[in-house]
């Protein structure tokens, strides 16, 4: 349980910072090996871009691969709040 809390805390912090994540952190969040994350990227299952030769995963791409059925209500609410904030920020930028 403590591991799951750390994983979700890392995800929420990444969402709030809106910074691309290295494959090691993505692997920790998803509970898999970094090589598996790189395999997903190379197969197109997970969107990422190269920054200075290293893969970086945008937080929104990570959210898309998480099966929301496995999230608790609090975790799903945190993801939903982040998505709503992104929509709000986008609308605000468009309407300027």
N, C-alpha and C positions, 0 to 999 in steps of 0.2 A: 504494500500500500504506500509506503514512504517513497518507494521508487517511482510509482505512478504520479504521486504528488509533485516530485521533482521534475518529471517529464513535462507535466502540464504547466508547472510554474515556468519552466524554460520556454515553452511554447508561448505562453501569454506574454512573457517579457519580450520575446522576439516580435510578437505581433504589435506590441505597444511601441517598440523601437522602430518597427518597419524597416529593418535592415536585413539584407540577404544573409542567409546562414551558411556556414561551412558544412560540408558533408558529415563531419564528425558530430556536430551538434544535432543535425537532422537525425543521424543514426541513433543518438542517445534518446531523442524525443520519441522516435518510433520503436525503440527497443530492438534495433538490428545492427548488423555489422556495417561499418562505413563502405566496404566493398559492395554490399547489397544496394546501398543508396546510389553509389556510382553506376551500378548495373541498371537500376531503375532509370537514372538520368539518361544513360546511353541508349536505352531501349525506348525512351520517350514516355515512359510511365510517370515520370516526375519531371516537371519543367525546372530548368536551371540555366544559368548563363555563366560563362567563364569570366572571371575577374582576375587579371594578372596571372593567367594560367591555371587558376584553381576554380573548381565548381562552386557556385553560390546559389542557394535555393531561396527564392522570395518567400516570405512567410505565407502569402496567400496561396502559393502552389502547395505548400506543405499542408495547409488546412484542407485543400481539395482531396488529398490522398488519405486523410484520416477518416475512417469510417465513423460517422457521427453516431451510429447506433451503439458504439462502444463507449461513448462519452457519458459521464454522469450528467445530471441536470445542471449542476453548477458549471461544469466544463463546457457544455453545450451553450449555456447562457453567456459565458465569457467569449466564446467564438462568435456567437450571434451579435453581441455588443460590438465586437471589433469590426465585423462586416458592416454593421449599421454606421459606425463611425467612418469607415472608408467611403460608403455611399454619400454620407453627409459632406465629407471633405471634397469629394469629387463634384457634387452638386454646387458647393460653394465656389469652387475654382472655376466651374463653367459659367456661373452666373455673374462673375466679376466683370 
